[in-house]
Amino acid sequence: MMKMSLRWYGKEYDSVTLEQIRQIPGVEGVITTLYGKQAGQLWQKDEIRALKQDVQQSGLSIYGIESVNVSDEIKVGAPQRDQDIERYIETLKNLSAEGIDLVCYNFMSVFDWTRSELAKRRPDNSTVLAYDQDKVDKINPEDMFANLESDTNGYVMPGWEPERLTRIRDLFEMYREVDHASLFDNLVYFLKAIMPTCERYGVKMALHIDDPVWSVFGLPRIVKGQQDLQAIMQAVPSPYNGVTLCTGSLSSSPDNDIPQIIRSLEGRIHFAHVRNTEHVKPGVFQESAHLSSDGSLDMYEIIKAFDDIGFEGPVRPDHGRAIWGEVAMPGYGLYDRALGSQYLLGLMEAIEKQKSRGQ
Ligand code: DNO
């Protein structure tokens, strides 16, 4: 069965503590990162060791890194990409020297995940992250941060760090010539360059799904559904080239049949993000509680599909609602993610028992 975990943003930054995570039943590991590292920077061994010691002192383990970010130079195929790839390879070796064998990353252009609202009210008065294409169409990407800042509880959303937003115009300029085909080729170039190291040191790469699964601000997106994923898996067939199967991201389009996508990726899923969303209409969705009945996804069928392909890697509940007055980074409070983890563990236990009883 899968190993339940929680994402933790580090002791200087996260409002959630390791001590709290340790008390969630069934959670023995975290997914974390060296917060503050810029894409393209080398991760030193002693920094990784210090992070590992913090986690271990609380009785938890590091199940993987989310993320070692890939630089824009690598994504656009700029001449300096080889230097960045060299540093990425060194980082992978340093992680492996500390016993870390799973790295999540994304290949989204300019922004990481995108939302138009960070505190959309649900009928139960909780707030969630939401996306509405009409609203996004009205946003000038340069004003993105100004539009959202008031809702972030003082946190910076991944991919929207101020140092990136001050150079947003340059970033868009960098991507001007990049289309779907060249972004795909640049991903393959990156993967082919790092795979020998991954194979030698046993580090699994887990590519995150684009969120949402369509082009935003006219930028190309290449990890949107089954076809894209198959193309990437086939282009670089090493088993170390794998996927972070994020159900929430895939669910931004109801055309994605998530249980089927999971089954089509047997042996290539290294990490799972499991959450639910409510599909409102094409281009409009909002996040929900993890429970199937609160959103549009059938979480039983999803966990069953993971079980059917024998997936045993780490899984984490994903964006939670803001509930019970908690003030945290949007999507990453303790309470609703802890609830989500227990629900998912319940589904897993039921599926395991049904199987062992031959039902
Ligand atoms: C959002 C996350 C993403 C993810 C990165 C992986 O909450 O799932 O920010 O961590 O795309 O690099």
Boltz pocket constraint, residues with backbone or C-beta under 6 A from the ligand:
constraints:
  - pocket:
      binder: B
      contacts: [[A, 66], [A, 67], [A, 104], [A, 105], [A, 106], [A, 112], [A, 113], [A, 158], [A, 208], [A, 209], [A, 246], [A, 273], [A, 319], [A, 331]]
      max_distance: 6.0
